[in-house]
Amino acid sequence: MQYDRIDARILEIVQKNNRLTSEVIGEMASLSATACQRRLKRLRSEGIIEADVSIVSAKAVGRPIQMLVLVNLERERSDIIDRFKKAIKSSVDVVNGFYVTGDADFVLYVTARTMEEYEQFTRRFFYENPDIKGFKTMVIMDRVKAGFAVPIEPAPGD
């Protein structure tokens, strides 16, 4: 996956606002709309742009309870890890899931309508899973920053 300085500029722009038209992005990156569309298509097909999403307020859609959950597996075997990754991907309550190093095996960002709903989730997702050794929940008091933008490094060779 390679990109040049123009691609890097496009990536900076779409991370801030992916609703801009190809004409506007092209103008900001000193490209024609057609050239911009070609580059965006390539960036997507090569997996440099993974998704085009909107960040939705969990509170605004009735899911005000937000938690970070540290999960420890019973054993670190590839089949157990793969099964848990699959469970994370299939759960609508888990917004983000990360396989990590350190004190926990996974960190999950989970939302719920109520604490009772979260308790039901924990029973289903953790207590009924024999591969889970334990979990620790941290309730989010205030979301200070939300986003997916990553710093764009200068293109190699530029």
C-alpha positions as CSV (number, residue, x, y, z in Angstrom):
1,M,0.0,0.0,0.0
2,Q,1.7,3.1,-1.2
3,Y,0.6,6.7,-1.4
4,D,2.1,10.0,-2.5
5,R,1.9,13.5,-1.1
6,I,-1.4,14.2,-3.0
7,D,-2.9,11.0,-1.6
8,A,-1.8,12.1,1.9
9,R,-3.5,15.5,1.4
10,I,-6.7,13.7,0.2
11,L,-6.5,11.5,3.3
12,E,-6.2,14.5,5.6
13,I,-9.2,16.1,3.9
14,V,-11.6,13.1,4.0
15,Q,-10.7,12.3,7.6
16,K,-12.1,15.7,8.6
17,N,-15.1,15.6,6.4
18,N,-15.9,12.6,4.1
19,R,-19.1,14.3,2.8
20,L,-17.2,16.7,0.6
21,T,-17.7,16.2,-3.2
22,S,-14.8,15.1,-5.4
23,E,-14.8,18.6,-6.9
24,V,-14.2,20.2,-3.5
25,I,-11.6,17.6,-2.4
26,G,-9.9,17.9,-5.8
27,E,-9.8,21.7,-5.5
28,M,-8.3,21.4,-2.0
29,A,-5.7,18.9,-3.2
30,S,-5.0,20.7,-6.5
31,L,-6.6,17.9,-8.6
32,S,-9.4,17.6,-11.1
33,A,-12.6,16.0,-9.8
34,T,-12.0,12.9,-12.0
35,A,-8.4,12.5,-10.8
36,C,-9.6,12.8,-7.2
37,Q,-12.3,10.1,-7.8
38,R,-9.6,7.8,-9.3
39,R,-7.4,8.3,-6.3
40,L,-10.2,7.8,-3.8
41,K,-11.2,4.6,-5.5
42,R,-7.6,3.3,-5.4
43,L,-7.2,4.3,-1.7
44,R,-10.4,2.4,-0.9
45,S,-9.5,-0.7,-3.0
46,E,-6.1,-0.9,-1.4
47,G,-7.5,-0.7,2.1
48,I,-5.9,2.6,3.0
49,I,-9.4,4.0,3.5
50,E,-11.1,1.2,5.4
51,A,-14.6,2.8,5.6
52,D,-16.6,6.0,5.2
53,V,-18.6,6.5,8.5
54,S,-20.5,9.0,10.5
55,I,-19.7,9.3,14.2
56,V,-23.1,9.1,16.0
57,S,-23.7,10.3,19.6
58,A,-24.6,7.2,21.6
59,K,-26.5,9.5,24.1
60,A,-28.6,11.1,21.2
61,V,-29.8,7.7,20.0
62,G,-30.8,6.4,23.5
63,R,-27.7,4.6,24.5
64,P,-26.3,6.9,27.2
65,I,-24.5,4.2,29.2
66,Q,-21.0,3.7,27.7
67,M,-18.3,1.5,29.1
68,L,-14.8,0.4,28.4
69,V,-14.5,-3.3,29.3
70,L,-11.2,-5.1,29.9
71,V,-11.5,-8.8,29.1
72,N,-9.2,-11.6,30.1
73,L,-9.5,-15.0,28.4
74,E,-9.1,-18.3,30.3
75,R,-6.2,-19.3,27.9
76,E,-4.5,-17.6,25.0
77,R,-5.0,-20.1,22.3
78,S,-5.6,-19.1,18.7
79,D,-9.0,-20.9,18.5
80,I,-10.2,-19.2,21.6
81,I,-9.0,-15.8,20.4
82,D,-10.6,-16.3,17.0
83,R,-13.9,-17.3,18.6
84,F,-14.0,-14.3,20.8
85,K,-13.1,-12.0,17.9
86,K,-16.0,-13.5,16.0
87,A,-18.3,-12.9,19.0
88,I,-17.2,-9.2,19.2
89,K,-17.9,-8.7,15.5
90,S,-21.4,-10.2,15.8
91,S,-22.5,-8.2,18.8
92,V,-24.4,-4.9,18.2
93,D,-23.7,-3.8,21.8
94,V,-19.9,-3.8,21.2
95,V,-19.1,-0.7,19.2
96,N,-15.3,-1.2,19.1
97,G,-13.1,-4.1,20.1
98,F,-9.4,-4.4,20.3
99,Y,-7.1,-7.4,20.9
100,V,-4.3,-5.9,23.1
101,T,-1.2,-6.5,25.0
102,G,-0.8,-5.8,28.7
103,D,-3.1,-6.5,31.7
104,A,-6.1,-7.5,29.5
105,D,-6.5,-9.6,26.3
106,F,-9.2,-7.4,24.8
107,V,-10.6,-3.9,25.4
108,L,-14.2,-3.3,24.3
109,Y,-16.3,-0.1,24.0
110,V,-19.8,-1.1,24.8
111,T,-23.0,1.0,24.9
112,A,-26.4,0.3,26.6
113,R,-29.7,2.0,27.2
114,T,-29.6,1.2,31.0
115,M,-27.3,-0.5,33.5
116,E,-29.9,-3.3,33.7
117,E,-29.4,-3.8,29.9
118,Y,-25.7,-3.8,30.4
119,E,-26.0,-6.4,33.1
120,Q,-28.0,-8.7,30.8
121,F,-25.3,-8.2,28.2
122,T,-22.6,-9.2,30.6
123,R,-24.5,-12.4,31.5
124,R,-24.9,-13.3,27.8
125,F,-21.6,-12.2,26.6
126,F,-19.2,-13.0,29.5
127,Y,-20.7,-15.3,32.1
128,E,-22.1,-17.8,29.6
129,N,-18.8,-18.0,27.8
130,P,-16.4,-20.6,29.3
131,D,-13.4,-19.0,27.5
132,I,-13.7,-15.8,29.6
133,K,-11.6,-15.7,32.8
134,G,-12.9,-12.3,33.9
135,F,-13.7,-8.8,32.9
136,K,-13.5,-5.3,34.4
137,T,-15.9,-2.5,33.5
138,M,-15.1,1.1,33.5
139,V,-18.1,3.4,33.0
140,I,-17.4,6.4,30.8
141,M,-18.4,9.6,32.6
142,D,-17.7,12.0,29.6
143,R,-16.5,11.4,26.1
144,V,-13.8,14.0,25.7
145,K,-12.9,13.2,22.1
146,A,-14.4,11.0,19.4
147,G,-13.0,10.2,16.0
148,F,-11.1,7.8,13.9
149,A,-8.6,10.3,12.3
150,V,-5.0,9.2,12.3
151,P,-2.0,11.4,11.7
152,I,-1.0,11.1,8.1
153,E,2.8,10.7,7.6
154,P,4.5,12.2,4.7
155,A,4.4,9.9,1.7
156,P,7.5,7.7,1.5
157,G,10.0,9.3,-0.8
158,D,8.4,12.8,-0.7
